[in-house]
Amino acid sequence: MNGQVLQKVALRYRAIFLPVERDGLTGPYEPTVPLMAFVKRLKENGYSVSEELLYALSKVPAKTLGDITLLINEALGVDLNWMPLVKGWDTPTGETRWDHLITFLTNLFGGEEAGFKGITLPCGHFIPDDTFPLERYNGCPYCGTPFGTAGFVYHGQASKLKELRLFTLDDMHEVFLGFLTSATPLDATQLDSLKLLLQVFEVPDNLDIPMKETVMTVIMNSVTLGLRYLKTPTDILRFFWYEKTGQIKIIEPKTLVAMERKAHTNPWIATDQSTEKAEEKRQQLKLKYDRRHCRMAATWLNAVPMSAEQAAENMNPKRGMWVRMIHALRLGEYARRPGFDHLAEILDVFYNHEYATWQGQLDQAQYANDKDLTLRVLCERPGLFARCLFATMLRIGKDDALQAFTTVLDQLPPRLLLSLGNNAELYFDPNGPRLVRPITGGTKTIARNPLIALYDDEELKAMAQAVNDLYATAMRQRFAQQPTKSKTIYVDPRLYDIPVSVGDRSTTIQDTACALPGTRFHLEGDSVRLFMQWGKGLPAQHLDMDLSCRIAYQGDRVEECAYYSLTAPGAKHSGDIQHIPDQVGAAEYIELSLPELEQGGARYVTFTCNAYTDGTLAPNLMVGWMNSAYPMTISDQTGVAYDPSCVQHLVRISEANLSKGLVFGVLDVAAHEILWLEMPFTGPTLKDCNGEAVSLLLRKIKEKLSIGQLLDLKGEAQHLRKMEDPKAADEVYSYEWALNPSSVSALLTPHS
């Protein structure tokens, strides 16, 4: 069992785990017949192996090789149904909206029984003659119900193999510690990997875990660690709410109910389930705890190392939720028991409002327009000062705000300073809206701060530049304080295209290879094939997920390729499946032709997937794209077009997803590159995706400091000479190095 867990995590780092020691991998070896068969299977799936891994594989039993093959096949979805609705869909069927309208009317008036000529399909729909070319379909073209499945996929068409390397137990333990000590939030893939590794490794004693969200994952695995890591009432509330909802962020009940109502709202009143689903969610969020949970909460809260006034202030922002929690967890009852004196004091201060809040003091100072008092209060909470620095600069002036902020600069984690540098240009831009990502995970555009209108362009540019200079200076000083014996440094060129991730967390799981948000994928051929597979493990039902793309041209012209427009210049869709078959799911594709897109003047193509049916995107939905310098086959008999060896990037929707739509990539046509990003949005179709928001997100990614630029700051501060050859450098920063979150976050850790 542990071997399978470690194997699954290793594959995400493009590696294979083997229980061997690197020191023992010496001497001659002979490839075995099972090993050669295994390597052949890997090649069919688009992988090759390093020399070190090949040697290690020659020492393992044939059964282990078979187990690894099955795990890779499962991650790539090889055994699922990849048959689309249309056979040979690279040739359009010519169906039109008139075909759908005529079919609707003939079914409405009785179909075959009413004397119309045509065929009644197994789904019950009557298809009149001279409408859909039924010989081209694998199911009903009217309702999107498939009548069969495909038991094969293509193999080995890839023009470029992805090399797998060796991971030992030491490597896995290093990754595990990297997750725990990361000073930046973990994305969905990293959190899922951490959950898996917690089944194998123990959390070291006295290890500091800087991120609260990581702490929640650790305590969910072992509640006995609660006393060690839960230091505030908010930490305790976060744990119990995570246990209740599966959401690490504290999203209030009314927000979750409203989101459930919106996700199930349907314009057809007869099928609208928003009220019923909202009530189900409300009932689901009702709190009920047994004695074990009650005592655990009382013990944790009684042990928080804060005064009663500090604890009550910490509880105040979520006061409504705390009132419900106190009642459900019977904390009042435990407060009357011997040994729970601190708990009793906290509840007494909380209920009697015998505490002052920092936010209240700040609001009072700002209302009185007292600049000195405002800055003094802000300096008491450096982290909150950083989060409202831009607004403070606009309210009281750049020089005074930055002068006060400089006095608390050493108390701030570099990741907060980096966030300021990443967002300064966009915040102080007087033109257009801003892009924000609420706690619920969606993406919204909001109006600029109205105080920006008080300043001219030069003053706003000076504010943005001052923030960037402040960050760069602070990081140079911290890097300069780090002792090092190195003289040279190598930085992988790919790291200059990847922004340092401190806030835009990926919410999808990458089972076959981890890529950092902002990664650019170079295209080998002239076509890109988008794919989506959903419904694995579910019974046959109406579950309509849609794969779409939007083609943007110079100016405001756009074209869309989606279920309502199966062809567009340079794009072809495989047909709209609305009902999934039993257990194995269904698939949709879109083929993009770069020569046709270039000839038509296309600039960008945005990739999206949506949940058309009520609710959010289906858990375990797989979406990504394929690319190869060689032509990729589409079956004339079944329409299957999936080849795991050609998959360039693949992600899986996690159980914690709250969105109905997701932008998962943008193709830069001229550069022949795909930028991987994630932008959740609310809406059942591509038309609900805000094109302006996508443009703002692309600009935001472009404005961010890249990992390569951060390393340049380090090299400059420590007087390291850059090398072109990694073998000649004392410090090597490769793309694989950046995949470990602790590696990058180590650069963002304060040093004395």
Steps between C-alpha positions, in 0.01 A plus 500: 500500500777744593676420175193599297465824695863594443477398136201728444679800651825426313320496165385858564869592503564301183674227694458137603547401863710194572610378846870504414811685613681712245835391636426142395430587135841412363651229287380327182139394448301306242156616386238233565210408273239650742707820518512537122123442484452761774713758319299436183173563690648822637595615149146433380381734774753769409773429758865407493725418797829645622807278506496490879134397507555233233773343712280507811204348312715204396519400868125494578256207454277474194190543721623844610541599136145387431362697797679817382356454151147472638547812714623705201210374288257605774653848531478550123145361480600238243223259605219757483254560217647756260237467228337834402155553350619528137703253294790654311405840640786676319253500209197709611159331489334811367232501768319830551261658747223426251568127548445542875188712450341260249581203728344683796180574307460149358545348847255753642231399249543124541792397283456172315147447634397830346614382157839668480775307321815425695656277768424464872824458694554291819478816711141547376558801276371500144749630243320607178649430159721764337619642831795351689728254311451219754772282348754754635387479863576266791177601672206733481594833338193665651536417873871412509455145633777257389397145410835332552854533631848454356742254653821640356714813468791579271858457617845620404422789261700751706795678344665566836535266798490622860788360706424331832763510774563296814347592837625322811360504853733789586363700206142437611579602856661820372183580303291428811706738714482755219122501517500539878753784509377692195459870582249539214154338474490157340288451191249217458757256358745564781229472767381171351858372489549605862190303603642195327846536655351542848392137465866403477708751696469639852511874564834571674486628857543874550468569127367847426221503238464861382178473294167464682345307211781242515444471875134411439596216267748364756251513788225339291737206464587495873287706740749433779718771344232762561646620829838546331389705201166671580605826662196727447121465511491560123724196452254291698201635306680430172559138600138427591369679191746310279378176655140604433523640148827375351599864441825612665396862467236620745204568269192604697182287483290767329762527223509123444118488488488790253762331280302176503185687399679676216666180375160329464304793358347412164322738262240227439277542804371144475849354550635762743626337822665801659262523797515129579880482468545811715285346772698173476822695546353690795403173669843353422671795671309457825744432782483187712797362692557205731669520839842417356494805274362720778775412744764532228383853413479603865851369569648678199329831574595480867865455398534790254802714603308828486333718758121489515477843339735400216310175443164679495632754249629213286150347506321826419525499115304169494283579803184354349668170421658488845163545672373193311817304571499579873145370526556189284825406676351557850792726590290678762455169682871420492585854616331421831719193559821504708814554293329708229546838663659663196213380281251650744685831496507509119127433470420758768699772323363395159131504597525823700692685225774589748765545234609757245573409139793621297273566202275717717796710612615539139153600380474756779839653413415518131156648570667771712748556213786463750800406285744436785257280693408310183864417427567409864208255502607351166852442628359286781396239239768491227325227301173692483694818425648326196156393381365857506822680405379613157179650634695668782738656247205647313332619819787669683776530242782286361790632705337487844350155443823344369709662771281340769487172309880486483517489881316163505656358183722254687197347673333398173547172312647558153198335334285792614750747358506301177121523478526877529757515221291274276185708537629857519495571125142376458367665817630846409396474135228764453351327194250217520392267783698275733496122515439335838454141611255466791533236769242287317747446215328687216643796313343845489577842361444796731522876463818689580547671832315834457791684667712426190310780327673750731844428349646547153676227301850602605413490871339157464803364311723637776294314762528170312873548444557583869335174606708298252821670611411432862455128431817469292707681762360289784570173314855604408570579864365164615688306236819690585466387863496132399843338535614315189818342371374492141660706226284405200132438428295334224136593440287289263365733226150355549489653849483850349155415360360369830375753757569445867171365631389653828126551459362357173468142609423221257176322595540200268702184553778404259552125509753459220736797538500807723520830315510834674227756419630728228704225330526540122482187283666521159309329221684245287247473217234692309200375697380500858237251613300593809334214686263452790392176669243481780268257676753238613341268758152655468181325386341595167324833541445848360830673579584762239854640514612718209840558343530836321747754370487869411713638215595865537610713205641852475241743632174371648431214258463154656395156377383215720523124460256329735196273508291773330767567233686181413724663241687831499793626291788276604296294751281186487293347782426127541135543599297572813456202737233571762450153652785281625516120469537280806826520702745581218390857423507692173735727304499813286777645282587821315763506225683830446696559178777755551550573124129576461497714814805695383353546153180638653689746721418335834703624798390290797286192561354454849425142614204442735289224648155549653226319689182555297292284730412617850787507747873549460761332279493123548761366744782311324424672170822488296590780262812592308656509155708284265775607264744324269717587202351192330135479388264372773239249386121533529306175453247493216321210671466634855642852504750413774784753489677451834864398514666517846844534342396833342361652820694817575306598810213342692315608815221348708221688677520448878215419737531846659412681176228765535486642147285425195765604249877499467745665261790254485728643234560775244665437162722779369463432128797704378741362762374139462481478880231404749493679833364277773286690746183449699215747515181363657179676402128464564281411206383193305641604160799662336299822461516546879881520485597865525750574222614814680575294812712260294696794355552644847621163629749470213628847579518419870711191429726704272550765771599247765859447603625175351702237684791579268486872587492416870810286456666785313440719807666231710797475265540877491487536879745212559730593205448166323612466139238354263599187309354355180595142590338352815794263546736795542289682763520477879125561538264342244135603473325274252133467409480180709638694797213749470237224517573455871311782678748511787781570255337818374356600837849466652589806293207677666600413856643779716863455601674675782 
